[in-house]
Amino acid sequence: MAIFGPKYNQVGVSLPGVAGKVDSPAFDAIGVEHVDALVRGCAVLGAGGGGDAYMFKIMAELALSETGPVPLVSLDDLPDDGIILPLAMVGAPMVFAEKILSGFEGLTLKAAIEDALGREAVAVMAPEIGGGNGVLPLAWAARLGLPYTDADGMGRAYPTIPMTTMHLAGLPVSPAVIVDARDNVLRFDTCDNFWAERLVRGSTTQMGAMTSSVLYPMTAADARRSTVIGSVSKALRVGSLLVYGTEGVSRAVDELDAVVLSVGRVVDIERRIEYGWVRGSLTVEGSGDFRGRLLHIEIQNENLVALEDGKVMASVPDIITVLETESGVVISTDRLRYGQRITVIGFAADPIWRTPAGLAVGGPRAMGYDFDFVPIEEIHAHA
Amino acid sequence: MAIFGPKYNQVGVSLPGVAGKVDSPAFDAIGVEHVDALVRGCAVLGAGGGGDAYMFKIMAELALSETGPVPLVSLDDLPDDGIILPLAMVGAPMVFAEKILSGFEGLTLKAAIEDALGREAVAVMAPEIGGGNGVLPLAWAARLGLPYTDADGMGRAYPTIPMTTMHLAGLPVSPAVIVDARDNVLRFDTCDNFWAERLVRGSTTQMGAMTSSVLYPMTAADARRSTVIGSVSKALRVGSLLVYGTEGVSRAVDELDAVVLSVGRVVDIERRIEYGWVRGSLTVEGSGDFRGRLLHIEIQNENLVALEDGKVMASVPDIITVLETESGVVISTDRLRYGQRITVIGFAADPIWRTPAGLAVGGPRAMGYDFDFVPIEEIHAHA
């Protein structure tokens, strides 16, 4: 698997060398010095989506430099009935990079949802650890003076609101609130989570294909049975391995037990903003060991499916991530360009997504594809 | 003007013969026996829009037969700080006739807006007296046990939310709430009234082109300076004159000092549901005194402009209403069909709409037409 040479020579941000998953945070707090690792780790887990993290990285660094470190808390450390605020951007990642946030959207969201619930929040959570949506809530947490929760609702990034572990656990998206830069504040109490998607997406499209949101407000007790535990620690760990250069890619591949699906050059990219999402496809012409092979990737905010000669090489819910080969920097779907020299990796999603219930919501058929999911390690068992 | 014979032989519903406008209600309460006159009067004031009243008529009759009469109150009878609920349908009138309401939507709307304002409502108002939207709030008022206010926010019907006298007076649409039959409840706190239109319309389109709404919640003190006073009394008065048959049309024409724009047959009707509105156009081939003449009417929920040989015969904000010639029944824009024998009348809007501020919001240019408003009595001064 290690095609990039030596591995595990950990440099960059100093993190404990945690080998497996963790049930409690690897640290007590996230300071400005950890943001870079968090950004890179979230990008790898993001399957190309969740928004390009560049703006959010700057926002988080600015916030933390002003407020000091944000405590990273385990769900076990929060009171059973403490309200957790899952904060995220909704919309098309291409827009996130163009419309700059104030960084204080969390204050409006918190006030509106506390008004709806009649109770105060005790912590912020990323409902989507992947991409910029794993980083931005940290900036909001800093501004709110609330801790960041070491968990998320996907363990990756996904394009629609019901594609969360909270939904699988039967929790409602409502009451939900979205806000925009004009101070429009919309609150949704919907009949189910699919209507939440439809209505939040529709309004977000009206509001410029980008809103800040609180979705699935819940108690810590509910969060313990409905989230992917340790997501932030995992992102920090992976991000700390992903040092600049091919070296970093190799380390991340090993850490994630990932499959390298292609090393080559972008020869075709088609991308459009369609109803609040980025949609399109990508073709990679292989080089080196992959010479003479074409990998085709289909996109809806995230990289959904990788195909070669019509054969599925990886698909949702497993995670397909594109990195720039030379630098090891993850390229989100909104940043893909013709001619980029990239490495495409794929790795297993959180096991919850491979259950029948998980596949019904986040598997290939849920995305409109007419094939059954096969775990990436089975597809590539011959390798 | 009276082309239909004898006039002012008042029959039908028994109403005081009020000749001019009233500043206080002509009665103390509206009972089931008054609904028919209210429906017909609102239809005439509706310019073809505000929704076909048939379903709403049945709902109002059912509600009043169960609850007894609803008090009709003057704004002067309400406490200065009493909250008034302007309740209405938003969406495409064609849909209102197909999706049947429960009649209890007002309870959800009232609860949500009282939660937003932290205060209880004292009365219901029709923000739009024209068409079904002048009738439905009466049914809701009955179910809520609240009085109905003798005022509205248009004096007619109009297709967009900022086209109200409340908007002209500087009152906000927000906080606004919309609900649908699935129990989706959306609350809007928007940066201005145009964004309220955009976001409420967008969500309504998602929710099936029809929602029940509370818009512009306000105190009685604010309502006194921002509404068309006496609208319900006027609708009742006009409706009581509009007895079945050509006789009724003649009486209404006289009462309203209306111009008969055409008597003839519908020879072309083009209509579609477009983004939460009914849009289209109508062509009337004249007969009798109008033989050899074609009248063309353009529609956006309401009849906006009447043209003959390219010349404007009447336009917003003045009110253009289509009645079935034989019966005197108003035909709303969603009920127009090829071959109907109709009489088209036009009459003056409330004077507020003829001011520069009123025309800027509700005049022909606000509707996208490239001509200045001329009052209907000036256009037809030669007649």
Contacts between the chains, C-beta under 8 A, distances in Angstrom:
chain1	res1	chain2	res2	distance
A	182	B	191	4.3
A	182	B	195	6.6
A	183	B	191	4.8
A	184	B	188	7.4
A	184	B	189	7.1
A	184	B	190	4.9
A	184	B	191	5.4
A	184	B	195	5.6
A	184	B	199	6.5
A	185	B	188	7.7
A	185	B	189	4.2
A	185	B	190	7.9
A	186	B	186	6.5
A	186	B	187	6.9
A	186	B	188	5.6
A	186	B	189	7.6
A	186	B	199	6.6
A	187	B	186	6.9
A	187	B	187	4.1
A	188	B	184	7.5
A	188	B	185	7.7
A	188	B	186	5.6
A	189	B	184	7.2
A	189	B	185	4.2
A	189	B	186	7.6
A	190	B	184	4.9
A	190	B	185	7.9
A	191	B	182	4.3
A	191	B	183	4.8
A	191	B	184	5.4
A	195	B	182	6.5
A	195	B	184	5.6
A	198	B	206	5.7
A	199	B	184	6.5
A	199	B	186	6.6
A	199	B	203	6.0
A	199	B	206	5.7
A	199	B	207	7.3
A	202	B	202	5.6
A	202	B	203	6.2
A	202	B	205	7.4
A	202	B	206	4.1
A	203	B	199	6.0
A	203	B	202	6.2
A	203	B	203	5.9
A	205	B	202	7.5
A	206	B	198	5.7
A	206	B	199	5.7
A	206	B	202	4.1
A	207	B	199	7.3
